Amino acid sequence: MKCKVNKEKCISCGTCIVLAEASFKWDEDGKAVEVVPPGDDEQTIKDAAGACPVGAIEIEE
């Protein structure tokens, strides 16, 4: 599974980082980015993606 944060959609709310701190982090622009390889289990990453209020996280199975 791969995930990618669409930085144009990201509003920097931080929900993904709180829910899956080993898979998402802040970049130099204050936007969330994915950690490669992700450090959380697949369900945690899916939960974080689902909690994004603007749907900025894309998951590829």
C-alpha positions as CSV (number, residue, x, y, z in Angstrom):
1,M,0.0,0.0,0.0
2,K,1.2,3.5,-0.9
3,C,-0.2,6.8,0.3
4,K,0.3,10.3,-1.0
5,V,-0.7,13.7,0.3
6,N,-2.1,16.1,-2.3
7,K,-0.4,19.3,-1.0
8,E,-2.7,21.5,-3.0
9,K,-5.7,20.1,-1.1
10,C,-3.9,19.9,2.3
11,I,-5.1,22.6,4.8
12,S,-2.6,21.8,7.5
13,C,-5.1,20.6,10.0
14,G,-2.7,17.9,11.3
15,T,-5.3,15.1,11.8
16,C,-3.2,12.7,9.8
17,I,-0.1,13.4,11.8
18,V,-1.9,13.0,15.1
19,L,-3.6,9.7,14.0
20,A,-0.6,8.2,12.1
21,E,2.5,10.0,13.4
22,A,4.9,7.4,11.9
23,S,3.5,7.8,8.5
24,F,2.9,11.5,8.1
25,K,4.9,14.6,9.0
26,W,5.1,18.3,8.4
27,D,7.1,19.6,5.4
28,E,9.0,22.9,5.1
29,D,5.8,24.6,3.8
30,G,3.7,23.5,6.8
31,K,1.8,20.9,4.8
32,A,1.5,17.2,5.6
33,V,3.6,14.8,3.6
34,E,3.9,11.0,3.7
35,V,6.8,9.2,5.3
36,V,8.4,6.6,3.1
37,P,8.1,3.8,4.0
38,P,5.1,4.4,6.3
39,G,5.6,3.4,9.9
40,D,2.0,2.6,10.9
41,D,-0.1,-0.4,10.0
42,E,-2.4,-0.2,7.0
43,Q,-5.6,0.3,9.0
44,T,-4.1,3.2,10.9
45,I,-3.1,4.9,7.7
46,K,-6.6,4.3,6.2
47,D,-8.2,5.7,9.3
48,A,-6.0,8.8,9.0
49,A,-6.8,9.2,5.3
50,G,-10.5,8.9,6.1
51,A,-10.3,11.5,8.8
52,C,-8.8,14.1,6.5
53,P,-11.5,16.8,6.3
54,V,-10.6,17.7,2.7
55,G,-9.7,14.2,1.3
56,A,-6.1,15.2,0.6
57,I,-4.7,11.7,1.2
58,E,-4.8,9.3,-1.7
59,I,-4.3,5.5,-1.0
60,E,-3.1,3.1,-3.6
61,E,-3.6,-0.6,-2.8
